[in-house]
Amino acid sequence: MPHSESQGKGMTRTNMTTLRALALFGLLALTPFATVLLTTDASAAGAPPNPAKATLELAKKQFALPPGAAMELSMRGSTSRPEQARDAAAAFADVPSDQSVVLTEDGRFRLKTRTLYPGSIVFSFLTVGSPQGSSTIDELQWRDGTEISKEDAASARKDYADLLFLSPALLLRDALNRKPVSKPAARNAEPGATQRIEVSFKDAAGRPTTLTLDTASGRIESATSGTRRFTYVGYQKQKTLLQPTRITQYDGDRVATRWNDVTTLLMPAPSPEVFNLPDGYTEAADRSPLRATDLGEGAYRIDGAPSGYHTGFVVGDRAIAVFDAPVSVEEAEQVKAVIEKAAPGKRIAYVVVSHPHGDHVAGLRAYLKDGIEVVTGPGAGVALKRQLSASAQLKLREVNNTDELDLGGRTLKLYAINSTHASSMLVAYAPASRTVFQGDLFYLPEVGPVPPAFDGAGELSTLITASQGLFVERIVGVHGRTGTLDDLNQSLALRKGGGFAR
Ligand SMILES: [Zn+2]
């Protein structure tokens, strides 16, 4: 698609979005001031007055926003990600994160996120959304390349509703538009308890949500939605706006995300350009159907999986070795059926696990039933057992240095790497087809230029050239397109020293 055409399309889409947003905004502005329903459990004559109304009035003053105001928030902190730690013994990775968000009253948003994963892997995404849908691009172009991924209206509304939890002022404004029900908190009756009220409503995504407000200050202390709870601490008046500087998000009892240094900026209605994506991105291609791509000499790669992940496999005279089992049992069942069709009558004897991060092994159960051997790097077993049900029959082989799987007439060589991304990393090499299978060490996107490498690419290069001297024609990544040694070298040359500013 020529550059100018792509730009033209982008403009048209943005104009449509803006028109719809303006229409919606008009409707909201005409809505009579939201009715606040007060429960009247203390309505009997002579009962003490219900504090809910007074607290809510105080909160409205505290968190007042200019009509139609939009807000920009920025924050940094860390997110706890399950099954992404470098050390297999750790169930969670503490992932440094920062983000900035623009939110309008009519449901438009712009979210820039940056996260740092083990191995100095930086994700940097930009999402722009409206009640009609959202689009996301990978600003560093290594994971999604130059492709735009789109989400539908329901998903965009949920994302918007989630982002409102970052600003109690926005949350309260939203709540007041949604017929909230207010009542004194049940624990007020406990001796010496701080007096609080609870304000309940259904959020922009239709989810029951409850705000807890301190009666004395009128401040929102926490918000609960399903299993998630947000606590708001360190309130500061930032210009005219009351905003907590620290927000902690719990998932059940676990801290999921901690935001510090939260700053806000009130802005008049932002210009439409704020919600434009930069040039140079195109709509993501449909890569279905699910199929096995023959790489020659018994080596294959799965293409067209719903997740976009590429399982690899090598077929010998007697047996098949599969490389990785992403991302769910359901998808792995589909992939397994394609493998069995590509190599009829042959048994899947091994599943080689590149590393035990959740997205690479979540489909393992699809293969375990057949009594196959699961082959991993050193120490990965503890992570697999944690992720599999206790009843799973796990026949495990941990490779501490190198190993070789005999598939009958063909072999698959295995090399353990103590990687900065995952300490129990395993790389597989099929000598007959000169194919390397690897997960998360070296990234090429499906579409887009060769991106600068992260630490893992150097580790892979050392293995291939310095330590093992492998003849390599292709490098199959669990993510992205298949590459060559030239691609790997180019990616390493592009690598910059830039770290992650904290
Ligand atoms: Zn990983």
Residues whose N, C-alpha, C, O or C-beta is under 5 A from the ligand:
A	BS01	ZN	H357 D440
